[in-house]
Amino acid sequence: MKRPIQQTTLTIAALILSTAFFQFTPAIAQAIRPQDAWKQVYEKIPDLPLENQYVNRETKKVDPNNTLVSRMIRYHQYVKGRPINYRLDWKMTLGDYLGINEPIIDSDYPGSNNLRKNPLDRDRAVVNRLTLKQRNTLVQTLVNLFSPTSDQPTAPVSRPQLPPTIPDRPIQPSGAQLLKP
């Protein structure tokens, strides 16, 4: 069954474009889940304040897993929708906490809906008290956790296969070529 030339041309163009897209899309292999990353951050930076003294509204108990870093990761990834593997994006998030980038909306901040007291003000104060070196260490630790390194396996990049050969067909005149004498 013969396909019209226009459909074949569109199919080839779609394959070329999709191949180019998949070829240049970075493969991000997350060695750690975002909801578990905070534990490793505190292992690598033990002097970083936990800020996990807040009481859960439902259980009426202190939620020890609801830490400054866990809230920061949730704010960064889910509230702001920023990628978790780029240093600049983490710097922007720190800028939000420091009040020099985008404002943080109290009601959108992680913990505001499930903790008795919104932790945003204290979290901002803690981040403001960190030294430049501590902030840079925090950012670099987060980037290292979420970015693949050469010794970590990366996800394979799928590339669509092109058809083995494009059948030879005579080029048929179309459009303005039909008007030529």
HELIX and SHEET records of a PDB file:
HELIX    1   1 ILE A    5  PHE A   24  1                                  20    
HELIX    2   2 PRO A   34  LYS A   44  1                                  11    
HELIX    3   3 LEU A   68  ARG A   74  1                                   7    
HELIX    4   4 TYR A   75  VAL A   79  3                                   5    
HELIX    5   5 ARG A   87  LEU A   98  1                                  12    
HELIX    6   6 ASP A  106  ASP A  108  5                                   3    
HELIX    7   7 LEU A  120  ARG A  129  1                                  10    
HELIX    8   8 LEU A  132  PHE A  146  1                                  15    
HELIX    9   9 GLY A  175  LEU A  179  5                                   5    
END                                                                             
